[in-house]
Amino acid sequence: MSGANVDWPALPLSAWRETRETLHLWTQVVGKVRLAQTPWLNHSWHVPLYVTARGLTTSPVFAGNRAFDIEFDFVAHKLVVRDSDCRQRDLPLEPRSVADFHAATLALLRDLGLHVTIDPMPSEIADAIPFDRDRRHCAYDADYAQRFWRVLLQAHRVFTQFRTAFLGKCSPVHFFWGSFDLAVTRFSGRRAPMHPGGVPHLPDAVVREAYSHEVSSAGFWPGGEGMEDAAFYSYAYPEPPGYREARVAPDAASFSAALGEFVLPYDTIRKAPDPDREVLSFLQTTYEAAATSAAWDRDALECVAGRPGVPRPVA
């Protein structure tokens, strides 16, 4: 296997669909712990998880003056809860139902004196089963869970590089457990028309606040409803005239009318001689399609891409 394929492993949805569905729900349980404890931040930036050198973390969450974090460790395959009193509790990541995972996670927190109550209804999933009653989703394939994390790790690295070439408001690179994707979003600075809402099990007020301003957003999604296999995506809200007709790179990218966004199949980039270049070209050309079509002030918003140890030149 080539170095590129080690870094960008195969991730066919057919091979890990049940694990993907279960893991999606597990991340929602952990994400909702952060949601329950954290003050609201614009565009729901207080709720995502973040990629680490071993998996996905909440980052520090506070309970009064105490801090704790929860990490999915996809190397040792365990859920780790740590607090600022230097205590730690672990839960093996192995086949178990969502109901059991939900109960065990809250029990770990209680054992550390952290009493957290979360909404048991999954978000952004049609026909969802409450966490505490879901015994249908119970799969965990350690190999594919780790492959998923490895793709997130490389995507995070490339997204972080892309993020450096923008002076305007830009989101962190973060993992949204509701939609189960890694995302980075650029903002024009202008208000957007009110979003219509209608996302399953997500209050319209949350969706409207998330899309209160004009965006060009891109990310990585491991596949599922609406798209069978993993892909990079990019969309604009609101979609400006001419956006979907724009030419973007690489050649494998196309606009999906069904999804309302540009997509680049993951399997095409992982087999490319230079996956980084393919992903960066997709991110840049789809952003340019949005910014040009919507007449963003690109001169004021863009800058040269960052380099380690080199301050950004200012004219």
N, C-alpha and C positions, 0 to 999 in steps of 0.2 A: 504493500500500500504506500502510495506517495505521501510526502509530507503534507501536501494540500488536503489529501483525503483523510489523513489523521486529524488535522485541524478542523476540517469540514466533513464530518462523517455522514454516511448515508442515513436518511431519516424517513423511510417510506411509511406513510401513515398506516398502511395495511399491517405492518409488522408490530405496531405498538398502539393501535387505536384505543384499546381498553385501558392501557396504562396512561395514555394521554388524557382520556376522559377522567380517570380517577385523580391523576395528579393535578389537573385543572381545579377540581373541587377541593383537594387538599390545600392548594395555594390560596383558595378563597377563604378557607377557615383561618389560615394564618394572616392573610391580608385583612380580614375583618377584625382581628384582634388589634392590629395597628389602627384601623379606621375608628374603632370604638374608643381609643385612648388619645387620639391626636387631633389638635385643633384644625379646622378646615383651612386648606390652602388653595389658592386659585387653581382652577382646572383639575381639581382632585389630585394635586401633586403630593398630598399628604398620605395617600393610600398605597402607592406602588411598592413593589419589592425591587431589590437591586442585585445585580449580578456580582458575585464574589469569586475569589480564586478557587472556591470549593462548591459553590452552588448559588442559592438565592437567599437574601436576608431582608428582614424588615428595616434594618438600621436601628439606632436606639429609639426605643419607645419609653415614655415616662408614665409612671404611676406615682403621683405626688413628686417627691424629690428623688425617688428611686428610678433607675433606668434598667431596661431589659431589652434583649433582642432575641429574635427567633430566626434560625437559619436552617434551610434545607441543605444538608451536606450530601452532595451526590458523589463524593469520593468514598466516604465511609458509610454512606447510605443510612443516615440517621437524621432526625430532627433534633436540633440542639437549642435549648433555651438557656440563656445566661443572664445573670443580673449583676448590678453594680456592687452587690455585696460579695462578689466573687464565688457565687454558687452556680451550679450547672445541673441541668436535667436533660436526659436524652430519651428519644423514642426511636426504635429501629424503623427504617423505611423498608417495608416488606408488604406482601399482599395482606391487606386489611380493608374492611369496609370504610366508607366515608363516615358512617355513624361511629364506628370504633375510633377512627382517627380524631374526629371532633371531640369525643368524650376524653380520649387520652391526652390531647393537647391542652384542653382546659384543666384537666387534672394536674398536668405538669406545672401549669401556672399557679394553680391553687397550692401546690406543694411548696412553691416559693413565696407564698403569701400574696399572690397576685390574683385578685378576684375580678375577672373580666366577663362581661356578658356580651354576646354577639348576636346579630340577627341570623337565625338559622337558615334563611332562604337564600340560595345561591343567586348571584347577580348575572344579568345578561345571558341567561340560559333559558330558552323556552321549555316549557313542561318540566321545570326543575323539581327535584325532590328535596325537602328540607334536610340539612346535614344530619340531624339527629335521627332521621328515619331512613336514610339512604344506605341500604345494605346490598344494592345492586352493583354499585361501582366499588370494586375491591381488588383491582389488578395492580401489580407493580413489577415491571421488568427492569431490573437494576441496570442492565446494559443500555437499554434505550433511554432510561431516565438520564444516565450519564451522557449519552450521545446528545440528547436535547440540551443539556447544560453546556456541553462543549461548543455547540453551534451558537448558543446565546453568548458565550464568552468571546468568540471571534466576531460575531455581529456587534457586540458592545464595543470592541476595540475599533472597528471600522466606523461605527456611528459616532464614536467619540472624536475621531479624526475629522469627520464631516462637520461636526458641531463647531469646530474651531474656526471655521471660515465665515462666521456670522456674528455681527455686532449687535443685532437686535435681540429682542426677547426670545429665548430659546429654552425649551424644557431640558431637564437632565435626561440622560439615557436611562430609562426605567422600564420595569416590567409590570404591566397592568394585568392583575389576576382576574379581573372581570372578563376581559376579552382574550386573555392568555397570550399576550404578545409583548415583544420588546419594542419600544417606540422612542422616537425623538421628534420634536415638533418645533417648527419655526413660526414666528408670528410677524405679521406685517406692522402691527401697532394700531390697526383700525378695528373698530367694532364690526361685528358680523350680524346679519339678520337673525332673529330668534330661531333657534333650532326647533324643529317640529316635535322632537322627543319620540316616544314610541318604542324605546329599547326595552326588551323583556326584563321584568323584575329590576328596573332601575328608574327611580323617580324622574319625571320630566325636568324637575328643577335642577337635578344633578347634571343631566345631559346639557341643559341650556347654559348652565354656568361653565361647563367644560368647553363649550363652543361659543362663548360670548364674544370672542375676537377671531379675526381672519387668520387661518392657518394653512401651512403646508406641512403635512405630517407623513412620516415614513416609519417603517418598522419591519420586523420579522415575525411571521406567524407560522406555527408548526402544522397547520392544516386542520381540517374539521369541516363543520357545516359550511357549505357554499364553495369550498375549494378543497379538493381531496388531499393534495400533498402540500408540503411546506413551501413557502414563498416569501419573498420580500415584497412589500407593498408601498404605495405612496398615493396620497389623495390630497385634495384641496377642499377646504370648507370656508365660504361657499364656493361651489365649483364655478369658475369664471368661464365666460364664453370662449370657445376654441380650445379649452384645456385638453379635452380628451382626444382632440385631433393632433396634438403636438407630437413631434418626432422625439423619441427618447431612446436612450441607449441602456444596455446593449441590444442587439437584434432580437434576443429572446424575450425582451420585455414587450408587453402589450397592455392596452386598456381593456378592462373587463366591465362591460356595461352592466352586468348583473350585480357586481360588487361596487361599481362606481369608483374604481381606483385602478391605477397602474399596478401590474403584478409582474414579478420576475421569478420564475420557478427556481426554487433552491437547488434542485438537482442539476440544473444547467450551470450554475456558478461553481458548484463544488467540483465539477469535472473540468473546469476551465484552467488554463495554464496559470492565470493570475486571478484568483477569486476576489482579492481585495479590489483590484482595478475594476472588475465587473460591477461589484456592489457600489463602489464610489461613483462610477459613471451613472448608475441607475439613480442613486440619491441626488446627484447634482443635476442631471437633465430633467428629472421630474420636478425638482424644486424650481428650476428655471422655467419650466412650463407653467407652473403655478404663478410664480412671481411676475413673469412677463405678461401672461394673459390677464392678470388682475392689476397690472400697473403698479406693483410695489416700488417703493423708492430704493432701488437696488444699490445705488451709489452710497446711500447712507447706511444701508443694512449689512453690506458684505465687506469682507476683508480677506487678506491672504490666509491660507491655511496655516495653522500653528505647527511649530517644530519644537522638539524638546530643548529646553534651556535657552531659547531665542525669544526675547521680548518682541511683541508685535510692533512693527515700525509705525510711527505716527508722523504724518506729513506736517 
